[in-house]
Amino acid sequence: MVAQAAHSLSVAALCTSTFVQAYLLISIFPYAGYMTIDTYRGSRTINEENAGTYAGLLASFFMLGRTLSAYPWGLAADIYGRKPVLILSLLTSAVFSLMFGLSKTFSFALAARFLAGILQQYSVNRQDVSDRDCQGRRKSRS
């Protein structure tokens, strides 16, 4: 009974982590266009007509960082374990997301978004959920 409760609690924590990681990806879409115009205040290059291009850069730099760091995060999880890597990833994602939110220039916002993507692991979380699911199925079949 205690093992089942611990298993349910860990799956709930992993699901919450997955939600947080997805939120970090999509949360900027409603305001990214306005943010690009605001951070380029006084510049004639960004206006309402082309702000979407620069807003798309904010979203794509996050995914670029995430793509470039997937393999190193997997190696770190193999060496140090999944739980410490997941905790480190969530903490660093929080720090760089805060830096992104407080950025005053577009280049700083772009760098913070890229670093938030690099420091956010997602593959380790998916592996842990799938392994726990498969363990539960193996136990029930035997």
Phi, psi and omega in degrees: 000317179292322179295321179294321179293320178295320178296316179296321179294318180291323177293321177296320178295320178293322177294321177296318177298319178296319177298315180298317180294321177292323179296320178299328180287313190261353186293338184276346186301320181294331186241002185297321179297316178294324180294320180294321177295319182291321182284342176257030182306129180091349179271143179270356184279330181247127175220189183296334183283326183243013180294333180297326178297314180289327175294324176295327176297320178300318180289319184286329178293328175297314181289328175297314177298319179295320180292316182293336184257002183298314181294312177299325177294322177297318177296317179298321178293324177292324183278311188259348182102156185286321184296310178298324179293319179295317179295315178299318180296316180295320180292315180291326176296321178296317181296312183285334173291323175294319177297321177297315181295332181264004183292144181253344179237156181293321181294322177291321177297319179295316179295317180295322179292319177296314180292326175296323177291318179296320185271008175252116177266145177232329183293324180295320180296315179296320179297318182294318179296316182292323177295319179294321178295317180292324178297319178297321179290322178295321180294321184287334180277337184270000000 
